[in-house]
């Protein structure tokens, strides 16, 4: 099994900010066909540290203690030489500084695509896209003003998964490929073709951005958003996740004949007023608990 995994093409997908309970309540046929939904714990509370860990092989760890791949239980999918050995480790051992370096050393075409501003390669402070020999960015300019006019917008072309045909074609041109895709549709403002803005949600999102930016609990832990307002926003995240599932299904259809190893997870979750706080970047259970699917694409 280890040898089989080690020679597979690879697709690694992160659903940015997606909560575990959002995934549990969504209709996700493509991801469900890949493997069972697993509850996992992220090594990071926001995009940068979570992806830095994943790019060195430290995926969100299932609370059950193992990954299920092709009917086999593994303690890890990738095992960096920098990590201590663990029971049931199995998986793919590597000695390179990152997964991307490892696969590049094996003559894979290493592709990346992203949509949140930590992946904007035009920002010299962003280290994440520099790990890829090829990286495609579809999000807003990281240097643009971070105000309601630029953030509370309907999105389609700026969403990475709107470009799955292009990404699949790039993969299929290679003899072997490692493809990473960061999906911003589940990140605030949670908009996608399945969750478009209304007057109500525009106002709610402007308020939510203010709460995100505050980064502190509301006094006396009284959430400033009503339960019905929070439910509306969470439903937007669910609808956008279901749109992502449909787009991933299209990607999987393109790549199925190559039988790649596929891992889909969130980098972190989101707090919607639990304990009086909103957003991420802090170690609340709703932030550190994430969904994870993995499997061998074999249709």
Secondary structure, DSSP 4 states (H G I P E B T S, - for coil): -HHHHHTS-EEEEEETT--HHHHHTS--HHHHHH---EEEE-S-SSHHHHHHHHTTT-PPEETTS-EEETTEEES-SEEETTSPP-TT--SEEE-SSSHHHHHHHTT-EEEEEE-SGGG-TTSTT--GGGG-SEEEE-S--TTS--SHHHHS---STTSGGGGHHHHHHHHHTSSSEEEEEEEGGGSTT--BTTB---HHHHHHHHHHHHHHHH-SPPGGG--SS-HHHHHHHHHHHHHHHHHHHHHHHHHHHHHGGG--EEEEE-S---EESGGG-EESSS--HHHHEEEEEEEE---
